[in-house]
Amino acid sequence: MFGRKVTLPQVERVESPGAAGRATQPPPDQEEIFRAHFRRIRERLIARINVSAAVLTGRERLARYLGAVVAEIAGAERLRMTAEEQERVVGLLLDDMFGLGPIEPLLADETVTDILINGPNQVYVERHGLLELTNVTFQDEDHVVNIAQRIASSVGRRVDETSPMVDARLADGSRVNIVLPPLALDGACISIRKFARTRIDLAAMVQNGSLSLGMGRLLAIAGRCRLNIVISGGTGSGKTTLLNALSQMIDRRERIITIEDAAELQLQQPHVVRLETRPPSIEGIGEINQRELVRNALRMRPDRIILGETRGAEAFDVLQAMNTGHDGSMTTIHANSPRDALVRLENMVVAASPNLPLRAIRSQIVSAIHLIVQVARMRDGKRRVLAITEITGLEGDVIATQDLFHFVYDDNESSDEVRGRYVCNRIRPRFAEKARYYGLEDELMACMA
């Protein structure tokens, strides 16, 4: 097979230690030798095969073919390589032809939650809430752009100099954001929020210390009582993870409609309709935003509407939906505290309907939203629920709230690990009457005790 050339991956970079005080260079290590052999084999291989035609044969069949070709080239070039090294070369080639090149091992690593590519020579990952630099590199800038365009085209989107930003997703559901030059000054940037293969429920979150047992019980009751819930927090704080966990409390007989920019919710109920926004075409037309999808969802007979993230004018329509018989709806919002979340919601509604009086907006918020759950990623990387706040009403022109649970830091603890305790304020929630309607009042008051 022969024909068009494509960019194939460069092997992971390993910095060899310098030899201070010597005039001679240290001998190359085994990894450097392997990289040199890999480059020679790749050059010979590109000249021999048509990669576009080769990938059509399937990964398993192509792996056998490449294995034979790599062994042949290594012999012809007199490269001293073990069978394991030849197999590694084949794996790297296949990852680039069928996957995402050098980052395929990171995608397969279950300890990695985020992959952050800053140009061809800098790849960070997040493990256990903390960032660390890897030794993974790309061949050059074109290689990164090639991977970015492959991701975008797989979901029917485009990214290039005329449209240098895009949100997309991988085949497994991982969320991807891409920014290309000239917006990204130091090279193409790809941010991947990996799709969690293991689904986390409230019990697992209690077990790993993300919330207390009482908080877990309260949130379970809130989900079963069809409360409207807003999950507030910063980027990477675990908002979507908590939203997925809360959704498991939804009755399997209900019809749920989800609306997202890039689909990443993992609802387990049998009757789920998933809607996703659409960016404008190359001519600048055809865009479908979240507000239009929310409006259309109201005509689809939903029992609950779950909005992946509220970030703009759709906030007005979401509040309208919550106030018109769609109890149990949920969404997330970027904010640093429950009070900040309310202010952000107000600002979004004002942007959508500037003629509405502020008191009318606040009255609508009070009528629509029952709970705000504040989550955060601590300095030690651990994600916790910091507060469960109930909206109790409107006092004058101010929205009144009360904390049902909150996290208290231990000021005397100076270790890197954040320590503290969860506190229950032992008050009767305003939604106790609604819990009684669902036969859950006694269970609610027990968890508050």
N, C-alpha and C positions, 0 to 999 in steps of 0.2 A: 504494500500500500504506500502511496506517495501523494504529495500535493501540498496543500496550504500549511503554513507553519503556525504554531500557537505558542503562547508563553507557558512554560512549564515551571514548577516550583524550584526555588533554591532551598537547599537543605538548611536546617536550623544553624544559626551562627553560634559559635562558641569562642569566646575570647581566650587566647592562650596567654599565660603569664609571661611577662617580659623578663629578660635576664639582665637585671640592673648591674652595671659595673663591668659588663663584658663587651668585647668587640664583636663577638660572633653571635649569630642568632640561634636560639634554641631549636632543636630538631622539631619538625612538625608533629603534632600529636595525631592520634588515630582518626579523630574526627576531621581534621584538616585534610588528611589523606583521602578519607571517604568523600569529602566534598569535591575534591579535585577529580576523583574518579567519576563521581556522579555527573559533573559538568561535561566531561568527555563523552560519557555514554549518552547523555541527553542530546548533545550536539549531533552525534552520529545517528541517533534514533529519529530526531526531527527530520533529518535529510532522507530517511528511508520510508516513513509512513505518512499517510494522510490521516491526521487525527480525527477530523470530522467524520470520515468514513469508518475509522476504527471504533469510535464510541458506539456506533450503531450495532456492533456485534455483541454488546453486553459486557459488563464488567468481568464476569467469571471467565468467559471465553477469551477476552482480551488479556486477562491476567496470565493465562497459559501462554498466549502468543508472546507477550512482553517478556515473560520469564525466559523463553528460549532465545529471544533476540538479545536481551541483556547479557545472557551467558555467552552468546556468540561474539558480541562486541567486546566484552571483557577479555575473552580469549585472544581475539584479533589484535587488541591494543596492549596485550600483555599486562593487564591490570591484575594485581594480586588481591583478589576479593574472596571472602568466604561466602558460603551459600546464604548465610543470614544477611550479609551485606547486599548481595544481589536481590534477595527478597525485599529488603528495605527500599532499594532503588525502585523496584516494581511498584511497591506500595505508594511511594511518593508520586510517581507518575500517574497512577490510577486516581489518587486523591485529587490531582489537578484536573484530570480529564472528566471525572464524574462528580467531584465534590468541590470543596473550596480550598484546595491546595494545602499550604502549610498549616492552616488552622484546623484541618480536619481532626488531628489528635486532641485539640482543645475542645472541639465540639463533642467529642466522645468522652471527655473527662467529666465525670459527674460531680466532681468537687468544684468545677468552674461554673460560675453563675453569669458572668459577664466577660465578653471579649472586646477589647478596645484597641483598634488598629489606627495608629497615628503615622500614616505614611508607610513606606516599605520596610523601614528598619526599626520600628518600635511597636511592639505588641504587648499590651498589658492584659492581665486577667484579674478577675475578682474571685478570691477564695475565702469563704467564711467571713464575708463582709469587708475584707481588706484587699487593696490593690497590690499587685506585684508584677514586676517586669519579667517577661519571658525572653528566651534566646531565639524565638521564632522570627524569621525575616522572610520578606518576599524578594523575588529576583530584582525588581525595579518598580518604578512608579506605574508603568503600564500594566504590570502584573496585578497590582492592587486594583487599578481601574477595571481590568478585565473581570476580576472576581466580583467587583461591585455591580457591573453591568449584568453579569450572569444572575446575580441575586434579584435585581430589579426586574429583568425580563421574565424570570420564572413566575412572577405574579402579575404579569401584564403591565408593568410600569417601566419607565425609562429614566436614565440618569446620564447626563452628559454636560458639556459646557453650557448649553442653552437651558438646561434644567438640572442644576447641580445639586439639588437636595431631594431626597425621597425617603419615605417610610415604606418598609416592605416586611416580609416575613420569609423564613426558610420553610422547607417542606415539613419539618417537624413542629412548626408553630413558633419557633424563636423569632423575637421581634428584632428588626434591623433598621438602623438609621444610617444614611449615607450622605456625606458631604464631599463634593469634589472641588478641586481648584476651578476658578480663581477664588472661591469663597474660603477654601481650606488652604492656607498659605504654605504649609509645610508638607503638602501631599494629601492624597485622598484619605479620608477618615471614615472608618466603618465601626459602628457601635452595635454589638449584638447582645441582646438580653436573652439568655438561653431559656428554652422551654423546659419546664420542670417535668422530668419523666415520672417522678414519684409525687402523687397528689397529696398535699398536706391538708389535713382537716383540723378542726378546732382542738381535738384531743391531742394531736401531735404538737400543736403550738403550745398547749399547756405543758406538755412533757418537756419541751426544750426551753421553757422559761420565757416564751414570748408574751404570755399573759397568765394570769392566775386562774385557778380552777373556777372561782366565782365569776370571773369575767367570761370565761368560756361558756359557762352555763347561761349567763345573762344573754350573751350574743346568740346562743342557740335558741333561746326562748324568743328573742327579738325576731329572728328569722322565721320561726314558726308562727309568730303573731302577726306577720305581714307588716312589720314596721318599715318605714322608709328610712334608709340608712345612707349616710355620706361617710366615706372613709377618707380621711385627710392625712397628708404627710408629704415629705420631700421626695425627690427622685431616688429610686432604689431603696425606699424605706419598707417595702413589702405590702403596698396597697393592693396590688392585684392578687397577691398570694392570699391575703385575708379575704378579699372579695370572693375568690374561688372557694375558700373554706366556708364562708357564710352561705354561699349558694347551695351547699349540700343540705341545708336545712329546709329547702323549698320542697313542697309537696310534689311528688312525681306526676300528679294529675294536672298540674298547672301548665299553661302555655307561656313560655318565656321568650322574649325577644331581646337579643343582645345587639348593641350598636358600638362599633369600635373603629378607630382609624386603621389599626393593624390588628387583626384578630389574634388574641392570645388567651382569652378566657377558656377555662376547661370545665364547663358545666356537665354534670353527669345525668341530669334528668333526660327522659326520653323525648320530651316535646320542647325542643329548643330551635328557634329560628335565628340564624346568625346573619347580621347585616354589617357591611364594611363600606367605609367611605371610598370615593373615587376621585383621584386628582384630575386637574384639567388635562386635556390632550395637548399635543404639540401646537395646535392652533389656538390654545387657551380656552377651549370650550369643553362642555361635558362634565364639569365638576359636580359631584354630589357630596355635600358636607353633612356633618352630624345633625344639624338642625333639620335639614330636609328629611333625613332618615327617621328622626324622632317623630316628626309630623306624620310621616307615612306609617310608622309603626302603630300609631293610634288607630289606624284604619284596619289593622290586622288582627283585631280581637285579642290583644295580649292580656294575660293575667298580671304579669310583671314585666317591667322594662328595666334592663340592666345596661347602663351606659359605662363603657370602659373608663372614660375620663371626661369630666365636664370641664371645658376650657374656654368657652365662648358664648355666643348668642343662644346656643341650644339650651343653656341653663333655664331660660324663661319657659321653654316648651317642656322641659323635664319637670319643673315645678307645677306647671299646668297639668301634666299627666298624673303626678302624685296626688293632686287635688281633685282629680276627676275619676276616682274609682280604680286606680292602679296601685293600690297599697302593696307594700312589699318590694317596691322598686329600690335599686341600689346604684350608686355611682362612686367614683373617686374624684378627688380634687387635690391640686398642689397647694398646700398651705402648712404653716409651721405651728398652728394651734387651732383649736375649735373656733375661737373668736375670729382668727384670721380667715378661716374657711367661710364663715358667715359674711365677712366683709367682701371676700372675693366673689361669693355668689351674688351679693347685692350689686357689685360693679358689673358683673356679667349681664345681669338682668337689665341694668340701666343702659348698657351698651346696646342691648336688643330692643328695648322699649324706653327711650329717653324721656317720653312724656309721662311715664308712670310716676306718681308721687312716691317718695322714699318710704313713707309709712305703709302705703299699699303693698310695696315690694316686701317689706318686713313682715307684714301680716300674711302674705302668701307663703313666705319661708316658714313661718311658725306653723301654719296650717299643713304644710307639705312634709316637713322633715321632723322625724322623731329623735333620731340619735346621730351624733357625730363621733366617730371612732378615730382617735388620733394615734398614728403610728410613727415610728422614727427608727433610723439606723444609728445606734450608739457609736461612740468613738472607738469602741473595741470591735466594731463590726456586727454586733448582735442587734437583731431587729426586735423591737418590743412595742406593745400597745401601751402608750403613755396615759391615755385617758379614754373613758367612755362617758360622753357628755350628753345629757338629755336637754332638749329644748322645751321649756315649760310654759312659755307664753310671751306676751308683749306687755311690758311695763312702761307706760308712756310711749316713747318712741324707741325704746331700747329692747332688744330681744333678750329675754331672761333665760338663763341656762343653769343647770346644776350637774356637778360631776358625780356620777354614780360610783366610779372607780377611778383611781389615778395611781401613777407610779411615783414613789418618793425616793430620791437619790440618797445614798449614804455619804454625807459630807466628810465623814472621818476616814473614808476609805481612799487610799492614795495609789492603789495598784492600777495597772493598765486596764484591768477588767472593771467595767461599770457595775457597781453593786447598789442594791436598794431593795425596796419591798413594795408590793402592791397593797393599796389601802382601799377598803370598801367604806363608803361614807354612811352606810346603814340608814338610808332614807328610803321612803316609799316612792318608787318611780311613778311619774305621772301616767305612764302607760299601763299601770296595774289594772285599770278597768278594762282595757283591751285584752290583757292577759286573762282576766276572768272570763271574758267572752269565749276565749279559746280553751278554757279549762286549765290554765297554766298559772293562775294567780298564786296558789300555794307554793308551787315550784319556784316562782319568781321571788317571793318573799323569803324562801329558804336560802336561796343563793345570795340574797342581800344581807342575810344574817351571818 
